[in-house]
């Protein structure tokens, strides 16, 4: 937003100078006759009269104000929302920095690494989320379900091809430790379907549906199960 405002200010300034400078600069091509007729006056050769220059200055001065008022009344841009979003991002960055400093002092804090991973995932910093979850995974020796699922999800979000290899291994291990983990079931079902394991993918979706997901997700799951049932019925 700051860059946009600066750009607008620069363009308004350029427009004002483009209009104002010619009005105040003497004309080098003024006819000799005009110079003779103006000799009796105090006007500068080729320079518009003082009242015209005053009017031009007022008009040019009002241009930026008029432009700002028109933009504020006609624009649909949510300035307050943008400002609040920037403030929230700055606050989150500050909190993450504090958390990273605490983890530097206590690098064996598994819950701290999990919190850092969740925060980076929520902010879209997927590669940094992978690093944080990897630390939690190593500290727990691969036995922490949240570290397994979080690491798998961060890997998929940063590179979806990992769902066919390492990320799937992580989700499978998470389901072995927690068979009803909703996120592991979701990603595990997608991985199974991508590998043409239709029945396994369908069973996992059915277990996820039994957990009473939100209505939007329920509709997606039900349609997918129905489609899989039709495909499985068609198999000899």
Secondary structure as UniProt FT lines:
FT   HELIX           2..24
FT   TURN            28..29
FT   HELIX           32..37
FT   TURN            38..40
FT   TURN            45..46
FT   HELIX           50..74
FT   HELIX           79..105
FT   TURN            107..108
FT   HELIX           110..122
FT   TURN            123..124
FT   HELIX           126..139
FT   TURN            140..142
FT   HELIX           145..158
FT   HELIX           160..164
FT   HELIX           166..177
FT   TURN            179..180
FT   HELIX           182..194
FT   TURN            195..196
FT   HELIX           198..209
FT   TURN            210..211
FT   HELIX           215..234
//
